[in-house]
Amino acid sequence: MKELFEQWTKMTEKMWDPWKQTMDVPWMLKPEQMMQGKLSSWCGAMRSSFDVNAAWWNTFMDQWEEVFFKTFKESQLHTRPLEDQLRGLWDVIRKTQKSQAEIIKEQLERMEKLLKEQEDSSQKL
């Protein structure tokens, strides 16, 4: 039995040696820097980009609302019920944007937390 196992091991090594040699290329080698570090940097950049975009969007919505409704009041189409309806739609848009922003923020926080946990566990090893 031992001889069969040794023979099988030798045959397997003969088959895998050429494969190992072809896979010994620079792009298959382990990177010097851990991937988590690169992802952490990416998450940080995404988080700051998201914060800037969210702040810009909120400012835009505030200013556009003010301009839109001032202009609308001067319009011939202005009626109080129509203004109320448009303000309701505006509120729906604002709430939708706010909930989307919260979801994105939570997902980025989860990603950062997961990467931090992975970095901490890899440093312990």
ZATOR-984059 format. One record per residue: residue number from 1; z, x, y of N, C-alpha, C in turn; residue in one letter. Coordinates in steps of 0.05 Angstrom, whole numbers. Layout:
// residues N
PT    i     nc3     nc1     nc2    cac3    cac1    cac2     cc3     cc1     cc2  aa
PT  NUM       Z       X       Y       Z       X       Y       Z       X       Y   A
...
// end
This chain:
// residues 125
PT    i     nc3     nc1     nc2    cac3    cac1    cac2     cc3     cc1     cc2  aa
PT    1       0      16     -24       0       0       0       0      17      25   M
PT    2      16      38      25      18      56      47      -9      69      52   K
PT    3     -23      76      32     -50      89      34     -70      69      47   E
PT    4     -68      44      40     -86      24      52     -81      21      82   L
PT    5     -55      21      89     -48      18     117     -57      43     133   F
PT    6     -54      66     122     -63      91     135     -93      91     138   E
PT    7    -107      82     117    -136      81     118    -145      61     140   Q
PT    8    -132      38     141    -139      18     161    -134      29     189   W
PT    9    -112      44     193    -105      55     219    -126      76     227   T
PT   10    -135      92     209    -156     112     215    -182      98     223   K
PT   11    -189      77     208    -214      63     214    -212      50     242   M
PT   12    -189      39     248    -186      26     274    -188      47     296   T
PT   13    -176      70     292    -177      91     312    -206     100     316   E
PT   14    -222     102     295    -250     110     297    -266      90     313   K
PT   15    -259      64     310    -273      44     325    -265      43     354   M
PT   16    -239      48     360    -229      46     387    -234      70     404   W
PT   17    -236      94     392    -240     118     407    -265     117     426   D
PT   18    -288     109     416    -311     107     434    -306      86     457   P
PT   19    -293      64     450    -287      44     470    -268      55     492   W
PT   20    -248      70     484    -229      82     503    -244     101     521   K
PT   21    -263     117     510    -278     136     526    -295     122     547   Q
PT   22    -308     100     539    -325      86     559    -308      71     580   T
PT   23    -283      65     574    -266      51     593    -251      71     610   M
PT   24    -254      96     606    -240     116     622    -256     122     648   D
PT   25    -258     101     665    -273     104     690    -253      98     713   V
PT   26    -259     108     737    -239     105     759    -231      77     765   P
PT   27    -249      58     763    -242      31     771    -225      17     750   W
PT   28    -223      29     726    -206      17     705    -178      29     705   M
PT   29    -174      51     720    -148      64     721    -128      48     737   L
PT   30    -103      51     732     -82      37     746     -82      47     775   K
PT   31     -81      28     795     -80      37     823     -54      51     829   P
PT   32     -56      68     849     -32      83     857     -11      64     870   E
PT   33     -21      45     885      -2      26     898      -1       0     882   Q
PT   34      22     -10     879      26     -35     864      11     -58     879   M
PT   35      -1     -76     863     -16     -98     875       3    -116     891   M
PT   36      28    -118     883      46    -135     898      49    -126     927   Q
PT   37      49    -100     931      50     -90     959      27     -99     976   G
PT   38       3     -97     964     -20    -106     978     -20    -136     983   K
PT   39     -10    -151     964      -9    -180     967      13    -187     987   L
PT   40      34    -172     988      55    -178    1008      44    -173    1036   S
PT   41      28    -152    1040      16    -147    1066      -3    -170    1073   S
PT   42     -18    -179    1053     -37    -201    1058     -22    -226    1065   W
PT   43       0    -232    1051      16    -256    1057      28    -255    1085   C
PT   44      37    -231    1093      47    -228    1120      26    -233    1141   G
PT   45       2    -223    1136     -20    -227    1155     -28    -257    1156   A
PT   46     -28    -270    1132     -35    -298    1131     -14    -314    1146   M
PT   47      11    -307    1142      33    -322    1155      32    -320    1185   R
PT   48      27    -296    1195      26    -293    1225       1    -306    1236   S
PT   49     -21    -305    1221     -46    -319    1229     -41    -349    1229   S
PT   50     -28    -359    1209     -22    -387    1208      -4    -396    1231   F
PT   51      16    -380    1237      34    -387    1259      19    -388    1286   D
PT   52       1    -369    1290     -14    -369    1315     -33    -393    1316   V
PT   53     -46    -399    1294     -65    -422    1293     -50    -448    1296   N
PT   54     -27    -451    1284     -11    -475    1286      -2    -479    1315   A
PT   55       7    -458    1328      16    -460    1356      -7    -467    1374   A
PT   56     -30    -455    1369     -54    -462    1385     -62    -491    1381   W
PT   57     -62    -500    1356     -69    -527    1350     -51    -547    1364   W
PT   58     -25    -542    1363      -6    -560    1376     -10    -561    1406   N
PT   59     -15    -538    1419     -21    -537    1447     -47    -552    1453   T
PT   60     -67    -548    1437     -92    -562    1441     -89    -592    1439   F
PT   61     -74    -601    1419     -70    -630    1415     -55    -642    1439   M
PT   62     -34    -628    1449     -19    -638    1472     -37    -640    1497   D
PT   63     -51    -619    1502     -68    -619    1526     -91    -639    1524   Q
PT   64    -103    -640    1501    -126    -658    1497    -116    -688    1499   W
PT   65     -93    -693    1488     -82    -721    1490     -79    -729    1519   E
PT   66     -67    -711    1535     -63    -717    1563     -89    -722    1577   E
PT   67    -108    -704    1573    -134    -706    1587    -149    -731    1577   V
PT   68    -149    -736    1551    -163    -759    1540    -153    -785    1551   F
PT   69    -127    -789    1551    -116    -815    1560    -117    -818    1591   F
PT   70    -116    -796    1606    -120    -799    1635    -149    -807    1640   K
PT   71    -168    -795    1626    -196    -803    1629    -201    -831    1619   T
PT   72    -188    -838    1597    -192    -865    1586    -183    -887    1605   F
PT   73    -161    -882    1619    -150    -902    1638    -169    -907    1661   K
PT   74    -186    -887    1667    -205    -890    1688    -231    -904    1678   E
PT   75    -234    -905    1652    -258    -916    1640    -260    -947    1643   S
PT   76    -284    -957    1642    -288    -986    1643    -280    -999    1616   Q
PT   77    -278    -983    1596    -271    -994    1569    -241    -997    1566   L
PT   78    -226    -987    1585    -196    -987    1582    -185   -1015    1581   H
PT   79    -170   -1020    1560    -153   -1044    1558    -126   -1034    1545   T
PT   80    -105   -1048    1551     -79   -1040    1540     -79   -1041    1509   R
PT   81     -90   -1062    1496     -90   -1062    1466    -107   -1039    1455   P
PT   82    -129   -1032    1467    -146   -1010    1457    -131    -983    1461   L
PT   83    -118    -980    1484    -102    -956    1488     -80    -953    1467   E
PT   84     -66    -975    1462     -45    -974    1441     -57    -966    1414   D
PT   85     -80    -977    1408     -93    -971    1382    -101    -941    1381   Q
PT   86    -112    -931    1403    -120    -903    1404     -95    -884    1403   L
PT   87     -74    -893    1416     -49    -876    1415     -38    -876    1386   R
PT   88     -41    -899    1372     -32    -900    1344     -48    -881    1327   G
PT   89     -75    -881    1331     -92    -863    1316     -85    -834    1323   L
PT   90     -80    -829    1348     -72    -802    1356     -47    -793    1342   W
PT   91     -28    -811    1340      -3    -805    1326      -8    -799    1296   D
PT   92     -26    -814    1284     -33    -809    1256     -45    -782    1253   V
PT   93     -63    -774    1271     -76    -748    1270     -55    -726    1272   I
PT   94     -36    -730    1291     -15    -710    1296       3    -708    1271   R
PT   95      11    -730    1260      28    -730    1236      14    -717    1212   K
PT   96     -12    -723    1209     -27    -711    1187     -28    -680    1191   T
PT   97     -34    -672    1215     -35    -643    1221      -8    -630    1216   Q
PT   98      13    -644    1224      40    -632    1220      47    -630    1190   K
PT   99      40    -651    1175      46    -649    1146      29    -628    1132   S
PT  100       4    -625    1140     -13    -604    1129      -1    -576    1136   Q
PT  101       8    -573    1160      20    -548    1169      45    -542    1153   A
PT  102      61    -562    1148      86    -558    1132      79    -550    1103   E
PT  103      59    -562    1092      51    -556    1064      42    -527    1063   I
PT  104      25    -519    1082      15    -491    1082      38    -471    1086   I
PT  105      56    -478    1104      80    -461    1109      97    -458    1084   K
PT  106     102    -480    1070     118    -479    1046     104    -462    1024   E
PT  107      78    -465    1021      63    -450    1001      64    -420    1008   Q
PT  108      61    -413    1033      62    -384    1040      90    -373    1036   L
PT  109     111    -389    1041     138    -381    1036     143    -377    1006   E
PT  110     132    -395     990     135    -392     961     122    -367     951   R
PT  111      98    -362     961      83    -338     953      99    -313     961   M
PT  112     109    -312     985     125    -289     995     150    -285     977   E
PT  113     163    -307     971     187    -306     954     181    -295     927   K
PT  114     159    -305     915     151    -296     888     144    -267     888   L
PT  115     129    -258     908     122    -230     910     146    -212     914   L
PT  116     165    -222     930     190    -207     935     205    -204     909   K
PT  117     207    -226     894     221    -225     868     208    -205     849   E
PT  118     181    -205     848     167    -187     831     170    -158     840   Q
PT  119     170    -153     866     175    -126     876     203    -116     869   E
PT  120     222    -134     872     250    -127     866     253    -121     836   D
PT  121     241    -137     819     244    -133     790     229    -108     782   S
PT  122     206    -101     794     192     -77     787     206     -52     796   S
PT  123     221     -54     819     236     -31     828     260     -25     811   Q
PT  124     271     -46     798     294     -43     780     286     -27     755   K
PT  125     261     -31     747     252     -17     723     247      11     728   L
// end
